[in-house]
Amino acid sequence: MTDDATAPEELEGLVDAARRWRDADPDPETRDRTDAAIERGDPAELTALFRGRIAFGTAGLRGPIGPGPNGLNRLVARQTAAGLSEVIRRHHGDATSGAPGAVIVGHDARHGSATFARDIVDVLTGAGIAATLVDQPTPTPVVAWAIRRLGGVAGVVVTASHNPPADNGIKVYWGDGAQIVPPIDGEIAAAIGRAAEHGNPPGAGDPSRVVRFDPALLDEYVRRCARPPFAPDDAAIGAMRVVTTSMHGVGHELLHRALRAAGCAGVTAVAAQAAPDPDFPTVAFPNPEEPGATDLLLDLARREGADVALANDPDADRLAVGLPGRDGAWRMLRGDEVGALFAAGLLEADVEAGHDPSTALLASTVVSSQLTARVAAAAGARFAETLTGFKWLCRPAFEHPEWRQLVAYEEALGYAVGPDTFDKDGISAAVAFVALLARWAHRGRTAWDVLDRLARDFGAHEQRNFSLRIEGSDWAERLSATAASVVADPPTALGGAAVERVDQPAHDVIRLFLVGGGRVVIRPSGTEPKLKCYCEAVEPVAPDESVDAARGRATARLDRTRDELVGILTAPPS
């Protein structure tokens, strides 16, 4: 069966590709699904499964579980491991063959994760590279930490993070414990392509070549997370009432162990979401940023009279924070609010400990709030602004080992707290945040007091982010054209504030700086036909007015900015 859009010879080529894939596939389930797709002969289905290949980038790869090179399956996992093996051997030669556990491999609790992880280890060891398999579902930050702890050359985590239940993915880390950056990502992608030409890569066939991950390392990780980068008030932490959710992911046990080790006695979890469940039955989308995802958490916080509510995403590398407002109503904080609280609190504690602020480092991305930069400047601390993606955020700490990283964060709920964390870690960040709340409580302050103080000192910073979908098959070209038009002919004002200057920190990122301190950042999505827009308005707080009044003005300015920006970005080309 064909349709008008698919020529018979094109369909025949797709069927041939499907048969070649089936013959190499080690998994009987996906082989059967491939046979069924061949029998149906649906051009759209065969094109989706067997034309092209799932892209490997700086965050690894991620996509739906299913047959073919465009999905996540055992053959894709094995070919990915073969490509990684080639690059590791190129950079490290034979040094990895005798190294104990040169590559640390972990996985979450999603469908297929454990099997994919074992396949990856099989291919690595078959290539002569020693591998350590974390043979239980484990948070991503554990693997990132273990790479440095064990002196590994790389790490792999099988996880789709906060994606829907039907997805899975593979994250790759290098020996520095951070996500890979160019040119390593390109080398691995090219090597995967070469490996795919040979079908199913060979494995070791010898389980004895796999290094056992010592469970005592989990105890060590917990102890590390329980020690925030400042001297906490033990009594104040002991009085904190904390509720948590792991969002059906793998963070529950280690988060609770770390909180208890830090002195928190009153910790309660959302019971329905505590155990790993790959179907994520209580949430439509297992991402704490999504509307409704934290409803059960906030309901529990209200019932328990908690001081703070903490949510990890399913692989526990992200952290969302909820707090009761002065009116008693609970809400989840924006990532930029948590980032500002970390910046202010950690800097204050660092200075009080007698450290020179000029050696302290704060970092955030080009799409995160500018407030952190202003906090750092006022304290005489170092500040680094990086491109989006956590792979970039810890590079300044690598480049300047003489600086002490206090926090690196992105607005999408990712935080690396302390000088020895080089990827986002939702468990250590959770403990550090609770310790800060306890510190402030001991001094008669709340997080809201700190945010109000920052607003009076630096202006009320409010943010609003949105995406604009571009329809049509030519969406990539239209995204580029729209971005180019903004650079060539930028607006003179947005939201009532004049545009002061325009710059491009990267070829696909445009920033418009506004008089008064506001900013708009526009960038295309790397995976979807969308323009992502990050808007920030800043309003000074007069001595005789409330902070809320200034925030209200900033919010109104953001409403105007969004409406005007949508009009500019959707206007037909002149």
TORNUZA-46844 format. One record per residue: residue in one letter; x, y, z of N, C-alpha, C, CB in turn. Coordinates in pm, whole numbers, plus 50000, padded with zeros to 5 digits. Glycine has a CB too. Layout:
REM TORNUZA-46844
aXYZXYZXYZXYZ;...
REM end
This chain:
REM TORNUZA-46844
m500854988150000500005000050000500875012350000499055000150121;t500655021349907501395033849901500435045449896502325034249781;d500915057449918500115069349897500815077749791499915077250029;d500175088649754500695096849646502035103049679499725107449613;a502375104549809503595111449850504805102149850503415117449986;t504585089149838505685079749847505755071349720505535070749971;a506835072849645507015065049525507265050449560508165070649442;p506905041149469507135026849498508585023649529506685018549380;e509525029749458510925026749484511365032149620511805032549373;e510775043449662511085048849794510565039649903510505062949810;l509365034549884508795025249981509635012549987507335021949944;e510075007849873510914995849870512214998149947511224991949725;g512795010149934514005013350010513765013350160514545026649966;l512595018550202512265018550343512085004250396510995026750368;v511434995850317511244981950357512584974750368510324974650258;d513474977350272514804971350280515534975750406515624974950155;a515444988750439516094993850560515504987150684515935009150570;a514184985350685513534978850798513994964350812512014979350782;r514134957350702514594943450708516034942450759514484936850570;r516894951550712518284951450759518344954150909519124961850684;w517494963250953517454966251096516974954051174516534978351124;r515894947951126515354936151194516404925151206514134930851121;d517154922951101518134912151103519274914751201518704910250964;a519554927451232520614930751327520094932251469521304943451284;d518794933951487518194937151617518284925051711516714941551600;p518894926651831518984915451925517734913252008520134917652017;d516724921851993515554921452080514374915352005515194935652131;p513864903752046512754897451973511494905951971512434884052035;e511254913952076510054922152080510074932751970509904928752216;t511174940151958511234950451855511404944351716512374960151883;r511974932251705512004925451576510574922551530512814912351584;d509744917751622508344915051587507614927751546507624908451706;r507894938751615507244951451580507704956251443507544962151687;t508974953751411509474957451278508804949051170510994955651271;d508664935951195507984927351099506544932051077507994912751148;a505884935951185504504940751172504434953551090503884943151311;a505394962451109505434974851032505684971950884506524984351087;i506554962250855506824958450717505564952950653507964948050709;e504854944350727503634938250674502564948750647503094927850771;r502434958750736501444969250714501814977750593501314978050838;g503094980050572503564987650458503125002150457503104981150335;d502865007750575502435021750585503635030850563501775024550723;p503665038650455504825047150429505155056850542504615054850303;a504115062750602504345072350711505015065550830503015078850755;e504535053550865505115046250977506555042150948504275033851010;l506795036550830508145032250794509105044050785508115024750662;t508625055250735509475067250731509855071750869508765078550657;a508875072150961509135076651098510125067551169507835077151177;l510075054551141510925044951212512295043151148510235031651220;f512365043351014513565038350948514235048350854513215026350872;r513745060350841514465070450766515155079850864513515078150672;g516445081450850517195089950941517575082551068516395102350976;r518125090051163518605084351287518415094351400520075080151275;i518075089251516517935097951632519215105651654517565089751758;a519095118551673520265127251679520995125751812519865141951659;f522315125251805523155125151923523795138851935524225113951916;g523565145652049524115158852070524805159952204523035169352060;t524945172152252525675174352375524945169352498525975188852391;a523675166452488522945160152599522725145352573521605167152620;g523435139452476523235125552441522085124152344522975117252566;l521225114552369520065112852281518845109252364520335101952174;r517675112052309516425109952380515305108752279516145121552480;g514395099252301513295097552209512395086152251513815095152069;p511375083052170510425072552207511045058552199509195073152116;i510625049852290511055035952287510365028952171510745028752422;g511115022052089510535015151976511605010851878509525023951908;p511215003251774512194998151679512725009051587511574987151597;g513855006051522514395014851422515415024751476513305022151357;p516185030851388517235040051430516735053351484518145042651315;n515425056051469514865068451522514275066951662513805073651430;g514395055051719513845052851852514915048351949512735042651847;l514505045652074515375039952174515085025052185515185047052312;n516105017152166515975002752168517344996652194515364997452035;r517404983452203518664976952237519734979252130518444962052257;l519364979052005520354980851899520904995151899519754977551763;v520055005051917520535018851928521465020352048519355028651939;a521095014352160521955015052279523315008752251521285008052399;r523324997352184524584990452156525434998352055524314976252102;q524805003951954525555011951857526085024851920524665015351736;t525325030652011525805042352084527025038752167524695048152174;a526985027452234528135022952314529345020252225527765010452393;a529125014852106530245012252015530895025351971529765004451893;g530075035251939530635048251903531395054652018529535057551859;l530835053752139531525059152256532845051752279530635058052381;s532835038552261534055030752279535155035452186533775015852255;e534815037952059535805042551963536445055652009535175044251825;v535635064952056536155077952096536995076752223535005087852117;i536545068652317537335066452439538705060552404536585057152537;r538735050652317540015044652279540915054652207539785032352190;r540295063452127541065073552056541735083252153540165081251959;h541025087052260541555096952352542405090752462540435104652414;h542145078152496542825072152610543625059652576541815068752715;g543595055352451544345043652411543965031352491545815046352426;d544955023852532544715011552607544635013852757545805001552578;a544685026752799544705029552943543435024953012544915044352967;t542355023952936541075020252997540925005253019539945025152913;s541764997352954541564982952965541874977653104542424975752863;g542874983353168543214978853302542704987753412544654977653314;a542054998753376541535007953476540305002053542541215021553413;p540225002753673539044997253740537815005753711539264996253891;g536875000253634535635007253608535795020153536534935009753733;a536505020353424536825032753354535595040553312537665029653234;v534515033553277533255040153240532185035853339532835036653093;i531555045353403530505042453501529165043253431530575052253623;v528385032653438527115031753366525985030053468527125020053264;g525025039153464523865038353551522585039253471523905049353656;h521455037653539520175038253470519065041953568519855024953402;d517965047253513516805050053595515865037953594516085062753545;a514595040053630513655028853640512645028653526512915029553772;r512915035653416512005035553302512015022053230512385046653204;h510995020453147510905008353065512175006952981509645008752975;g512814995552990513984992652909515304997552964513794998352777;s515315006053066516565012353110517605002253156516285022053222;a517204992753240518174983053292518764974653178517514973953397;t517914970553084518394962552971519354970552883517214957552887;f518984982952853519864991352771521214993452840519195004952744;a521194995352972522444997453046523344985053035522155000753194;r522734973153050523534960953039524104959252899522684948653076;d523334962952797523844962452660525024971852641522734965952560;i524934983852695526014993452684527284988152749525615006852748;v527144982252867528294976552936528874964852856527894971853078;d528014956852798528474945452719529344950052602527284937252667;v528914960452531529664965352417530964972052462528814975152335;l530904979952568532114986252619533174975952655531794994952741;t532784966052732533754955752774534204947352657533154946852883;g533314945452558533714938352438534774945852359532534935752352;a534794959052374535804967352309537074968652393535244981052278;g537124961452504538294961852589538314973152689539494962752506;i537174979352715537094990652807536424985952936536325002552745;a537094987553046536524983653174535324992353206537584984653285;a534284986353260533064993653290532534989653427531994991153182;t531954999453494531284997253621529794998853599531795007153730;l529024988753632527574989253618526944991653754527024976253555;v526205002653765525395004953884524134996853863525085020453907;d524024985453930523014975653893521684977453966523524961853919;q521384989454005520074992854059519705006754007520064992454217;p518405009553996518005022953950518625033854039516465024353950;t519255043453976520095052954049519925066953991521565048654043;p519875077354075519825091054025521015094553935519765100754142;t520765102453834521825107053745522975113553820521255116753644;p522735122253919523865128653987524835119054053523355138054090;v524385107254091525285097454151526355093454050524515085054201;v525945090953927526895086953824527865098453793526155082653696;a527345110753778528215122153751529265123753860527375134953738;w528855122053986529805122954098530795111254097529055123254231;a530295099254069531135087154076532245087353973530285074754058;i532035093953859533075094553757534345100553816532615102853636;r534225112053883535375118453943535875110554064535045132753985;r534935105454142535335098154262536165085754229534105094054342;l535815078854120536495066454082537585068553979535495056654029;g537795080953937538805083653835538445078153699540115077853879;g537145078053666536695072853539537005082253423535225070153543;v536925076953302537155085053183535845089953123537935077053079;a534735083653160533435087553105532345081253190533305083152955;g531105085453163529955079753231528755079753138529645087453360;v527865070453161526645069353082525485067153178526745057752978;v524385074253154523165071953230522025069553131522835083953324;v521355058353144520175055553063518985061753134519975040053040;t518475072553079517365079853139516765089253036517825087753263;a515475091453047514815101952970514455113753058513565096552902;s515035114053177514855125253269513365127653295515515138053213;h512845139153255511455142753283510545141153160511385156953333;n511005133853058510175131552940508985122552972511015125252829;p508005121652879506845112952900507235098252915505855114552784;p506305089752965506625075752993507085067752872505435069053053;a506645071552753506985063852633508425065952588506055067452522;d509135075352649510485078952604511565072252689510665094152607;n512755071952633513955068952708515105076652644514235053552710;g516295075552704517415083252652518735078452708517225097952682;i519805084052656521155080652700521935093652717521865071152597;k522355096652841523185108152870524645103552879522735115053003;v525545111752826526965108352828527745119352899527495106252684;y528635115152987529505124153063530965120953030529245122953216;w531805130953042533235128753023533915127353159533855140252941;g535255125953159535975123053282535945134053386537355119953249;d535535146253348535445157153444534135156953523535585170253374;g533265147353495531995146353566530935155953516532215148853710;a531175162153401530225171253339529745165453207530855185253319;q528605170453159528095166053031529055169952919526695171953006;i529095161852816530045163952707529735176852631530025152152611;v530805182852578530715194952497531475192552368531275207352574;p531275201352268532075200152147533565201252178531665210852044;p534415194052104534105185651989533785171152022535225185951894;i533805167352151533605153352186532245148352138533735151452338;d531195156352151529875151852108529855148651960528825162552140;g530495157151878530555154551736531345142051702531155166251665;e532435139751775533225127651754532395115151784534485127851841;i531645115651894530825104051931529715101851828530225105852073;a529065112651786527985111351687528505104951558527375125151657;a529675109551510530245103851388530615089151408531485111751346;a531145085851525531525072051553530295063051562532335071251682;i529195068051616527955060251621527495057151478526845067951698;g527575067051391527205064851252528025053951187527345077651173;r529325053751215530175043251159529825029551218531655046351186;a529555029451350529195016751415527895011251358529055018751567;a526945020151326525645015751276525745008851141524715027551265;e526785011751065526955005350934527224990550947528085011950858;h527644986051065528014972051085526974964251165529354971251156;g525774970151181524704962851249524884962251399524614948851194;n524824950251455524904948251599526354946851642524094935951642;p526894956051722528294955051763528524942951852528724967751836;p529714937351849530004925851935530074930052081531324919151893;g529804920652170529914922952313531034914752373528604919652381;a531154915352503532244908252572531934893652591532514914652706;g530664890952618530284877252646530834871752776530724868652535;d531404880552858532024876252983531634885953095533574875452969;p530614882653175530174891753282531264894653384528984885953352;s532274886353394533314888653494534144901053464534234876553502;r534054906353340534804918353305534114931053353535014918853154;v532914929553406532164941053455532514943453602530634938953438;v532914955653634533274959353769532004961953851534194971753770;r531964956653971530824958654060530874972554122530794947854171;f529764979554120529654992454187529464990154336528485000954128;d530394994954413530394992654557529245000454622531744996754618;p528284993554688527185000754754527655010854857526264990854820;a528865009054912529385018855008529545032654945530725014155064;l529675033154812529785045954745528495054054757530135043954597;l527365047154763526095054254784526075060754921524905044654768;d526615053855021526715059655155527595072155151527275049355255;e528685071255078529595082755067528905094454997530875078754992;y528155091454891527425102054821526425108754914526695096254698;v525715100854993524755106355088525455115555188524015095055163;r526575111155242527315119555338527745132655273528545112055392;r528175132055150528575144155078527395153655062529155140554939;c526235148355020525045156755003524585162955135523915148654941;a524815155855244524365160455375525195171855429524375149155473;r526325174955363527195185855407527095197455309528655181055421;p526255207455336526205219055246527495226955253525005228155283;p527745235855155529025243055150529095254755249529255248355010;f528535253155366528645262755475528295255555603527705275255453;a528635261355716528365254955844526885256855882529285260855955;p526075246455874524655248055904524385248556053523855236755841;d523215253256088522755253256227522005240256250521855265656258;d522625231056321522055217656336520695217756403522995209056415;a520545226156505519265226556576518165231856486519375235256702;a518485242256408517495248056319517085238156211518025260856255;i518045230656156517715220556055516835209756116518995214355996;g517135205956238516345195656304514895199456322516935192556437;a514615212456327513245217056346512475218556215513255230256418;m513145217056101512485219055972511535207655940513535220355861;r510355211255891509365201455846509355201555694507945204755905;v509735190355635509985189455491509075178755431511465186155463;v508465181855317507735171855240508395170855103506215175355227;t508345158855044509075156454920508245148154823510405149454949;t508635148854696508175139254597509315136254502506935144454521;s509425123654462510385119554361509725117954224511055106554403;m508455121254213507735121154085507795107354017508315131753991;h507655096754100507725082954050509115079253998506705080853940;g510125087354033511465084853984512325077554085512115097653945;v513635079854075514595071754151515285079454263515635066254057;g514795091354296515495099554394515045098154538515365113454356;h513915091454562513295091654695514245086954804512055083054696;e514805074954789515595069154897516805077754932516045055054859;l517585081754832518805089154860518495103154912519665089954735;l517435109554861517075122654912516715121755060515905128554832;h515915111955098515505110755238516705107155326514395100255254;r517565098455276518755095355353519625107655375519565084455283;a519785115755271520625127855281519995137955376520825134155143;l518685139855369518015149255460518145144655605516545150655423;r517945131755629518085126655766519525127955814517645111855774;a520505125255725521905126655763522275141055794522795121255653;a521565150555732521805164755759521145169355888521305173155643;g520305160755948519665164256074518175166556067520285176256128;c517575165155947516135167155933515385154855984515765170055786;a514655156656089513885145456144512485144856084513805146656295;g511895156456056510515156856008510425157255858509815168656066;v510625145755791510585144855645509495134955606511965140555586;t508565139555521507455131355476507395131655324506115136255536;a507095120355262507025119455117505585117755071507885107955065;v505315121854949504045118554883504075103554856503845126954750;a503325096054932503435081354928503125075854790502495075155030;a502145081854722501725076654592502785078554485500455083254548;q503785087054511504805089954411506195085854455504795104654378;a506315078954569507635076054625508355064754553507505072654771;a507625054254516508265042654453508455045054303507425029854476;p509575040654247509755042054102508655034854026511125036554060;d508115041453926507075035653843507225041353703505655038553900;p507605033153605507855038453471506625043553398508485027953389;d505445040853452504215045753389503765059253444503105035553407;f504395064053551504085077253608502575079253622504695088353522;p501885070753699500425070453697499725082753753499955058753771;t500375090653839499675101853903499955115353840500045102354048;v500775115753736501095128453671500945127053521502525133253708;a500395137053457500265136853312501625138153243499355147953266;f502525145053310503855147753255504805148753372503875160853168;p505795139753386506605139253509507695149853518507235125753520;n507285162053505508205173453510507645183353612508385180253369;p508385186153720507835195153822507545209353773508775195953938;e508025213053654507695226053597506285226253538508695229853490;e505745214553505504465213853436503295216753531504295200153372;p502275223953482501085226453565500465213453615500035234553487;g500195213053743499555201453803500495190753853498635195553706;a501745190953810502665180153846502955179853996503965181653770;t502905191354062503215191854205501975193554293504175203254232;d500795190954237499565192754315499555183954440498345189754229;l499905171154425499905162154541500925166654645500205147754497;l502065171654598503095176454690502585188354772504365180454613;l501975198054706501495209754778500325206454869501095220554680;d499475197054828498375192654916498945186655044497475182354843;l499975178355031500595172355148501255182855235501635161855105;a501915192555174502585203255250501575210955335503315212855156;r500405213755277499365220855352498895212455470498165224355261;r498635199655446498125190955552499135189255664497745177255495;e500415188355629501465185955727501925198655797502645179255661;g501495210255750502015222755805503515223955784501695223655953;a503985220155665505405219355636506025233255622505645211355509;d507335233655631508085245855607508515247155461509315246255697;v508695235855393509155236055256508725223155186510695237755249;a508455224255057508105212854974509155211454865506675214454913;l509685199354846510775196954751510335186454650512055192254825;a510575189254523510255179754417511495177354331509075184854331;n511845164854312512845161154213512145156254087513785150254269;d512795157553974512295151053853512685136253858512845157953724;p512245127953764512415113453778513855108553791511805106753663;d514855115453732516225110853753516955119153857516985111253622;a516235128153925516695135454043517845145054015517125125754148;d517985149653893519015159853871518435173953881519675157953735;r517115175253884516485188253900515775189154034515495190753786;l515575201654077514915204354205513915215654186515945207954314;a512685213254233511675223754241511335225954388510395220054158;v511075238454424510855242254563509505249154576511995251354615;g508735244854675507495251654709507575256954852506305242154693;l506975268854872506975275155004505595280855035508045286255011;p505235281355164504005288455201504255303355199503505283855339;g503335310855135503465325355133503075331455267502605331255023;r503245344455277502885351355401501395350255430503285366055394;d500595347855324499165346155343498775331555367498415351455222;g499775322755376499525308655399499335300355274498345307155483;a499155306955160498955299855034500305294554981498285309154929;w500315282154940501535276054888501695278654739501545260954916;r502935280154698503225280754554504635275554529503055295154500;m504845270754407506175266554364506965278754318506075255954251;l508205279554359509075290554319509565288454175510265291854416;r509775299354106510435298553976511895294653996510315311953900;g512485288553894513885284953903514785296953929514315278153778;d514445308453871515245320553893515135325454037514795331553798;e514005323454101513875327354241514755318554330512395326454287;v514735305454305515595296454382517065299754356515305281754346;g517415302654230518785306254198519235318754272518925308354049;a518365328954279518705341154352518865338554500517625351754329;l518005329954557518115326654699519425319154727516915318154744;f519785309854640521075303154655522215313354649521255292354548;a522185322054551523265331754533523425340554657522995340454410;a522315346154704522375355154819522775347754946521035362054839;g522155336254970522415328855092523805323055100521415317955107;l524265317254989525605311254990526695321854997525795302654866;l526495333154930527485343954939527565349355082527135355254842;e526415351455143526385356555280527115347055374524935358655327;a526815334155364527455324255451528945323455423526815310455433;d529315324655296530725323855257531535335355316530865323755105;v530995347455308531675359155363531775358155515530945372155323;e530685353755580530705352455725531705341955772529315348855776;a532005332255685532995322155718534425327355701532795309855632;g534565339855657535865346055644536525344755509536755340555745;h535785340155408536365338455276536355351555198535605327755199;d537295352955108537405364755023536365363754912538845366154962;p535405372954906534355371754805534885372454662533325382554825;s536065378454642536585379454507537005365954450537755388854505;t537075355754535537395342254487536155333654471538365335554581;a534975338754507533735331154497533135332854358532725335654605;l532555322054305532005321954170530535318554173532765312054082;l529725326854106528335323854076528205323053924527375334754136;a527365313953876527205312353731525745309853698528085300953678;s525305315353586523985312353531524055313853380522895321653592;t522945311653312522945311353166522395324353107522145299453116;v522525325652976522065337652907520555339352912522525337252763;v519805328752944518355329952952517855330553096517705318452880;s518755329753193518365330853333518335345453376519325322753422;s517735348053493517605361653543518965368553559516865361653676;q518945381553537520145389653557520415392853704520035402553479;l519465389153791519605392653932520865386653994518365388054010;t521205374353959522395368054017523655375853985522535353653967;a523755380753862524915388853825525005401253911524855392653676;r523865407453941523855419654020524185416754167522495426554009;v523725405454217524095401354353525605399154363523335388454394;a526175392254264527605389654264528405402654258527985380654147;a528005411754170528735424354154528725432454283528125432754041;a527585432854351527485440654475528365434854585526045441054522;a528575421654583529395415254686530865414654649528885401254712;g531205418554525532575417454480532975403454443533495422454585;a531955394954412532215381054375532345379754223531085371854426;r532845368254179532965365354037531615360653983534055354654012;f531335364253859530115359653795530435355253653529035370753795;a529855344053611530025339053476528655336453415530895326253474;e528465341153293527235338653219527595329653101526565352053170;t526885318453088527205308652986526025306852890527575295253051;l526275299552785525195295452696524265285752768525765288952568;t523095283552710522135274452772522655260052770520785275252700;g522205252552867522645238652881523645237352994523255233452750;f523425227353081524295226053197525705221853159523725216253294;k525855216753038527185213152992528145225052991527105207152854;w527555237252980528385249252979528545255453117527795259352886;l527605252853207527545260753329528725258853422526295257553402;c529315247153422530435244753512531785246553444530335230953570;r531785250353317533055252953249533865264153314532795256453104;p533235275153359534035285553426534805280453546533145296753469;a534225270953623534945265253737536135256953692534005256653822;f536005250053579537135242553525538225251953475536665233353410;e537805262753409538765272053350539475280553454538045281153251;h538835282253570539435290553676539435282753808538645304053692;p540325273253822540335265253945540645273354070541345254253932;e541145285554051541415294154166540125300154223542385305254128;w539015299254149537735304154198536985292654266536895310154084;r536165295954365535365286054436533915287354392535505287854590;q533425277654316532045278054271531105276254390531795267254165;l530245286054413529215284854516527935278854457528915298454579;v527515284154342526355278454275526425281754127525035283854336;a526055272054046525805273953903524385269153879526865266153812;y523575277353811522175273453797521605277753663521345279253911;e520555270853620519755274653506518295275853550519905264453390;e517565284153482516185286953525515295274653517515595298053439;a515705264353440514915252153425515175242453540515215245453292;l515315247553662515365239753786516645231553803514185230653793;g517735235753740518995228753754519965236553840519595225953618;y520565230153944521465237054036522655227954070520715241254165;a523855233354056525055226954106525555235354222526155225453992;v525435230154342525765237754462527085232554519524625236554568;g528015241754541529285238254601530395236754498529145225554678;p531635236654544532785236954453533125223754387533965241654527;d532495212654428532845199754371531675193054299533355190654479;t530705201054254529565195854180529585202054041528215198854253;f529635193553937529835198653802528735194453705531165193953750;d527625190453762526395188653687525255191253784526295174253624;k524085193753730522965196353819522675184253906521715200353739;d522395187054032522185176554132521025180854221523495174054218;g519875174454199518685178254274518665173554417517495172954205;i519535164154453519575159054590520445167954678520115144654592;s521685170554636522535179454717521965193454721523965179754662;a521345198154612520735211454612519565212154710520255215154471;a518785201354720517655201154813518135202654957516865188154798;v519165195254995519685196155131520235210155158520765185555156;a520975215655062521555228955080520455239455095522465232554962;f519355238055019518275247855030517605247055167517245245754920;v517345234955214516765233555348517685239455453516485218655379;a518985237455439519945243155534519915258355532521355238155503;l519745264255413519635278755405518355283655473519665283355259;l517245276955448515995280755514516155280255665514845271755469;a516795269655715517005268255859517895279455911517625254555892;r518915282955837519835293755876519085306955889520975295055774;w518235309655788517465322055793516455321755907516755324455660;a515795310355927514815309356035515465311956170514155295456034;h516665306756190517395308856315517655323656339518725301256314;r517725331556231517985345856240516725354256226518985349956135;g515575347656229514315354756223513915359556087514365366156313;r514435352955981514115356755844513485344955770515365361655771;t512805348255662512255338055572512835340155433510695338755570;a512585330655346512995332255206512325344355143512675319655126;w511075346955182510375358755127511055371655172508885358855171;d511525371955296512275383755342513525385955257512675382155491;v514215375055225515435376155145515095381055004516165362655138;l514045375654943513645380154810513225394754810512505371454757;d512515398954915512135413154925513365422054939511185415355046;r514345417755016515575425355032516305426654898516485418755137;l516355415954823516995416454692516255426154600517045402454630;a514925426054607514135435154524514415449654561512645432054539;r514505452854690514785466654730516205470754690514595468254881;d517125461354697518515464854665518775465854514519435454554725;f518115457154436518455456054294517265457854199519085442654268;g516095460654254514905461654172514125448654171515265465754030;a512815449654153511965437854144512165431354007510455441454166;h512725419454006512985412053882511865401853863514385404953886;e511105403253757510055393553725510335387653588508655400253731;q510015374853572510305367853448509035361353391511385357153470;r508985360453261507925353053193508515346853068506705362453159;n508425333853060508965326552945507815320352867509975315852990;f507915320152737506905313752653507545308952524505735323452624;s506835300052456507285294852328506275298252221507505279652335;l506775300652101505935304051987506155293551879506255318451934;r505115285751853505235274951755505165280351613504135264451777;i506025275251528506065278951387505505267151307507515282651341;e504405269251237503765258551164504345257351023502255260851157;g504215245350967504645243050829505905234650821504865256350759;s506075227750709507225219050691508535226850678507035210350569;d508445239650644509645247950630509985255450758509475257750516;w509605249450872509725256650999511155260651032509185248151111;a512125252250997513515255651029513945268350956514445243950992;e513605269150827513965281050750513255293350804513625279050603;r511995291650843511235302950894511765307651030509755299350906;l512205298251113512825302151239514055310851215513205289751322;s514895306351123516115313951091515775327651035516975306150992;a514795328150946514405340850886513845350550990513385338650775;t513025345251080512445353851184513545359551274511425346051268;a514475350951316515575355651400516405366051328516445343951442;a516705363651199517515373251123516815386751111517805367750984;s515485386451098514765399151085514815407251213513315396651045;v514795400551328514885407651456516255414251471514625398051574;v517295407351429518635412951437518795424651342519675402251408;a518275422951218518425433451117517605445851148518035428050981;d516415443651205515525454951232514875453151369514445456251121;p515635454951476515085452651611514045463151646516205452651715;p513105459551734512135469551780512825480551859511045462851867;t512245492351857512815503651931512425503352078512375516751869;a511325496252111510875495352250510055482652268510025507952289;l510015477552390509185466252427508635468652566509975452952421;g507315466852581506705468452712506845482452770507285458652807;g507005492352683507165506152730508575509952766506305508252848;a509535501052747510945504052775511725503952644511545493752876;a512555513952625513335514952503514365503652494514035528452494;v514585498552372515635488652349516975495952344515375480652218;e517845492552438519115499452453520185493852359519595498352596;r520225480652348521185474252258520735460052229522615474252319;v521315454452124521015440752081522345433552062520165440551949;d522425421152108523625413352081523255398852054524625414352198;q524255390952008524105376851980525235369252047524075374151827;p525045364352168526105356552234526405343352163525735353852377;a525475338652080525685327051993524885329551866525255313552063;h525185321851763524535324551635523025323051641525085315351529;d522505314951733521075312551742520445318851866520805297851740;v521115328051930520595334752050520635349752027521415330752177;i519495356352048519385370852033518945376752166518395374651919;r519635387252208519265394052332518985408752304520375392652437;l517895413452360517535427552353517555433052495516135429552286;f518445442252521518555448452653517725461252656520045451452687;l516935462652762515985473652773516455483952875514605468452811;v516145496352850516425506852947515695503653078515985520852892;g516395504753187515825501353317516255487853368514355501853310;g516955480053284517505467353330516805455053281517495467153475;g515665456553210514965444953158515695438753040513555448753119;r515215427052997515885420052888514935409952824517155412852938;v515105407952695514395397552621515435389052549513365403552521;v515295375852563516175366452493515315357652403517005357752594;i515735356052279515015347952182515975337552125514405356652067;r515545325052125516355314552063515435303752008517375308552164;p515825297251899515025286151848515225273651932515375283251703;s514195265651943514345252652006515255244051922512975245752027;g516055235851986516915226851911516225214451862518065222851995;t515005211851909514325199351876512915200951822514275190751996;e512335212951835510945214851796510815227651714510045215451920;p509715228751635509495241051557508975252451644508505238251443;k509815257151733509415267351828510505277951841509115261251964;l510065290251863510935300551914510695301652064510685314251843;k511765300952142511645302452287512005316752325512555292252360;c511165322852405511335336752444511395337752597510185345552388;y512405344752645512625346552788512605361552817513985339952834;c511595365952888511415380252913511635383353061510005384652869;e512325394253087512545398653224512305413753232513975395153272;a511505417853330511265431953358511815435253496509745435453349;v512375447053510512955451553636512335464953672514495452653627;e511795465853792511195478153841511825482053974509665476553855;p512305494353987512845498754116511755499454222513535512354102;v512145497354346511215498054459511495511154533511365485654554;a510515519854531510675532554601510695530254753509525542354563;p511365538954828511465536954973510125536155044512265548155034;d509135543054989507845543655057506795534454996507345557755056;e507205525054910506215516054851506545501654887506165517854699;s505565493054866505765478954893506475472254776504415471954920;v507165461554808507805453854701506765448154606508655442554760;d505615444154660504565438554575504085448454471503395433754660;a504045461354507503625471354410504595471954292503515485154476;a505895471454321506885471554214506795458754132508305473054272;r506565447354197506405434854123505185435454032506285422954220;g504115441954080502925443453997503225451553871501815449954076;r503995462253886504365470153767505225461853671505125482953810;a506145454053728506995445753643506165435353568508095438753727;t505195429353636504335419353573503505425553461503425412753676;a502965437453485502205444253380503095447353260501595457353435;r504335451153285505265453753176505555440853098506585459753231;l505645429653169505865416853102504685413053013506115405853205;d503465415853058502285413052976502365420852844500985416753052;r502705433652853502835441852732503965436652644503095456552770;t505075433152706506225428252631505865415652552507395425452725;r505185406552619504815394152551503915396852431504125384552648;d502885404952451501955407852342502675414352224500815416952391;e503545423952253504265430852147505235421352078505015442952203;l505885412752154506855403552096506165393352005507635396252208;v505015388352048504265379151962503905385851830502995374252034;g503475398451836503145405751714504335407251621502595419251749;i505495410051678506705411651597507125398451534507845417251683;l507095387751612507605374951564506655367851469507895366051681;t505375371251470504405364951381504025373651263503175361251457;a504585385651256504265394651144504755388651013504895408651167;p503965389550906504415384250777505615392050727503265384750673;p506515385450652507695392450602507305403850510508615382650528;s508005414850524507695426650443508375425850307508125439350515;
REM end
